Amino acid sequence: MKYHQWLEIWLNNYVKTSCKARTCNIYTQAVARIIPRLGEYELSELTLSVLQQFVTDLLAPSIGKPLSASTVNVTISVLQNSLKTAHLLGHVATYEANKICRPRSTEKKVECFSVLEQKQIEAHIKKNKKLKLYGVIICLYTGLRLGELLALEWNNVNMDACTLTVEKTCYYLNGKRIEDAPKTANSLRIIPFPKQLLPLLKTMYKARKSKYVIEADGKPLLPRSYQRSFELLLNKLKIPHKGFHSLRHTFATRALECGMDVKTLAELLGHTNPTVTLKRYAHSMLEYKIQMMNKLGKMFA
């Protein structure tokens, strides 16, 4: 069986039946990268050297731009998963794709807003009372991802206990707004929010026109539309552009500056492991570490 034939079977029978729509889309794009180079190979011809050369060419092509390490790693995952399934079903005698050498992914630089910029953003939103943008403040004090914010419904908000329950996320795919389970099982979480947010949430609740916390004339919003509103807000305030995800990074940074422990922060952010949180926000903890070490140093006298 040729590899392109098996990839079609694998996508239809083993990916689309068990994965989220977004994952299916990502894997389908990866398959489209694989087929032009490896599609005509028989499954038995896909040796480790053939696979590794394909990966090397993606990182350093003779024509065109090299792909990022993260994109190449997704492609490798498709190679590995599809060929492992082929091996388990007896379509190929051996499985060596697990020995592919992966490129090292570098952690993206975390960008967050300064305390002054955060105060400017909050003051402008509260002054203009544009309810849709209250979601920006909610993210600054809960660390919600954009998709989680836009999928949040009023039945997920407990104003008596001051908690938000994250049950869904949303994204835009193939011309449709799709609501799905959150990124990982850890993303299903309850987030306590500061009681200072209550007046803001009560104002939004009184003016609600739908089941969604963030809406426009009773309709749910698309992530790109909300990102654009956020960009326009930054432009108006003359604050250097940062992506919407920077609000989440800002929440994490302020939490660490307040002395929150990493395990608690990891649970609030929905990270699978506190090590991920520690690695991502180590720079944010440096100032706090200096303060603690200087406090310890006072014993030296």
N, C-alpha and C positions, 0 to 999 in steps of 0.2 A: 504493500500500500504506500502511495506517495504521501509525503508529509502534509501537503495542502489538503488532501482528502481527509486525513486524520484530524487536522486542525478544525475543519468544518464540523466533523462529527463531535469532536471534543467540546467545541463551543456550544453546539446545540443541545447536547445530551448531558454535559457535565458542568458547564458554567452557567448557562442561562436558566437552568432548573434549580440552581442552588445559591446563586450570588445576587447581590443587589444590582439594580439597573445601572448604577454608576460604575460598579466593578466590571459588569459585562461590557460596557462601552469602552473602558480603559483596556480591557483584554482584547477586544475586537480591534482597537487601534494598533495594539502590539502585534497581533496576527497579521495585520496589513503591512507591518514593517518586516515581518519574517518571511512571508510568502515569496516576494520577488527574488530573494537570495536562496532560500532553502526549500521552497515549496515543491520543486521537482525532484528532490532527493527521495529515495526510498527510505522508509523508517530505519532499516538496517544500515543505511549508509551514513547516518547522522552520528559519526564518531565524536569523541571529545575534542579532537583536534579541529574538526569541521566546525563544531559549535563555538569553540574558543576563538577561531579565526573570524567568525561572523561577529562575535561580540567586540573583538578588537577593531574591526572595520567600522562598527557603529560609533566607536569612540574616536577613531582617527580615519575618517573616510578619505579616499583619494579625490573625490568630488563632493562638494557640498559641506555644510557645517556639521561638526561633531554633535552628537546628542549628549544631553546632560547625563550625569551619573545616575540620577533618580529614574530617568526615562529608560536607560539601558537596564537598570536593575529590574524594572517592571517587565521588560522584554525577556530577561533571563528567567524570571518567575514563570512566565508563560511557557518558555522552552522546557523548564523543569517539570512543571505541573502536567503539561500535555504528554511529555515523554514518559513520565512516571506512570500515568494512567495507562498509556499504551503498553508499558512493560507489565503492569499488574493484570491486564487483560490478555496478555500473551501475544500481542502484535509484534513485539520486539524482544529478542532474547536477553539483552543486557540493558542496564540503565546506568549511564555515566554522567548525565547532565548535572547531577549534584556536585560534580567536581569542577564545574565552570568557575573560573576566577572572576569574582565580582569587582567592579570598580568601587573605590571608597567614596561614599557620599559625605560631602561636607555639610555640617550643620549650618543652616542659614543664619545670618546675623539677625538677632532679635532687635526689632525697632519698637520703641515705646515713646509715648509723649512725656515731656517734662511735666513737673508739677504745675508750672506756670501755664503751659499749653493746655493741660487738662482743665485747669480752673477757667481759662478763656472759653473752652468748648462748652463746659457745663453752664457757665454764666450766660452765654449767648442763647443756648437752647432754652433755658428757663425763662429768659427775658422775652423771647419771641413766641413761646408757648405753642410751638408747632409739635403737636402730639406725636406725630410719626417719628420725629427725631429723639423723642424721649428714650427710644430704644438704645441710642448711643450711650446715654447715661446708665441704663440698665447693664449694658455690657461692661462699662468701666467699673461697676461694683459687683459683678457676678462672674465675669470671665466667659460669658456665653460666646460660642461661635456664631457667625452670621446666620448659618442655616438653622441653628437651634433657636436663635432669637425669632426668626421669621415663622417658624413652625410652632412657637409657643402659643398655647391657648389659655383662656381665662380659667378653665378648670385645672390648669397646671399651676395656678397661683393661689397660694394659701395666705391671705392677708392677716389672719389671726396668728398663725405660726411664723409669718415672715419667711416663707420658703417658696422656691420655684422647683418644679419637678420637670426634668428634661426627659422626654419620652420619644421625641421625634426630631428629625432635621429635615431641611428641604433644599433642593437644588434645581437648577434649570438644565434640562437634557432633551435634545431633539425637539425643541420648540415647546416643551411642556414643563410646568412647575410640578416637581415630583416630591412627595413627602415619603420619608422612609425612616427606618430605625436609625439611631445615631451611629456615629463612626465606629465605635467598638462597644462591647458590653459594659465597659467601665464608664462610657459616656452616658449611660442610663443612671441618673444621679439626682439627688435632692440637694439644692443649693440654698442655704440660709442667706437672706439678703439684709443689708443694714436697715434698721427701722426708719432711718431718715428717708428711705425711698418710698415709704408708705403714702405720703401725700401725693406724690407724683403718680403712683400706680392707681390711687383712688380717683384722681382726676381723669386718667385714661379710661378707667372702668366706667365712670359716669357718662363719658362721651362715646362709648363703644358702639359700633354698628355691625359687628360680627363677632365670631367666637375667638378671633385672633387678637393677641395683645397689640401687635403692630399691623396696621392696616391703612388703606387709603380709600375713603368712601365705602367702607364695608368690604373691600376686596383685599385678599392676601397679596403681599408684595413679592416680586422676584428679587433674588439676591443682587443681580447686576443693577437693577433700578435703585436699590437701597444703597449700594456702594457709590453710585453716581451722586445721590443726595449727600452722602458723606463727603465726597470729593468737593462738591460745591460749597459745603459748609467750611471746609479747610481753606478753600480759595478765598472765601469771604473774610475769614479771620486772618488771612495771610500767614497761615501756619504751613510749613513745608509738608508736602504730600507724604503720607504714609498709608499703607493699605488698611482696610477695615480690621484685619486680624491684629493690627497693632493695639487696638483697644483691649484685646485679650492679654497681650503682652504687658500692657500698661497695668491692668488689674493685677497680674502676677507680680510685677515689680513693686507696686505699692504695697501689696500684701507682705512681701518679704521685708520691705523697708519698715513695716509696722511690727515686724518680729514674728510673723506667722511661720510655723514649722513646715518643712518641705512635705512631709507626709499629708498633712491637712490640705495644703495647697494642691498637691497632686490629685487628691480625691475631689476637690472642688472643680479642678480643670478637667477631670475625667481621664487623666493619664493612666496608662496601664501599670506604670511602675514609677515610684518616686525618683528613681535614678534618671529617668527621662527628664523630669522636672529639674532636678539638680544640675544636670548637664546643660540644659537649655538656658537656665537662669543663673548660672554660676557667677556671671559678671555682675548681676544685680545684687548679689549677696556680698560682693567685695567690700563695699562701704560699711555694711553691717558687721562684717568680720573685723574690719579695722576698729570699729567702735568697741566691740567686745574684747579685742586684744588689748586696746588701750585701757579698758576698764580693769582687765586682769593685771595689766602692768602697774596699776596703782599700788598693788601689793608689794612691789619691788622696793618702795621707799623704806 
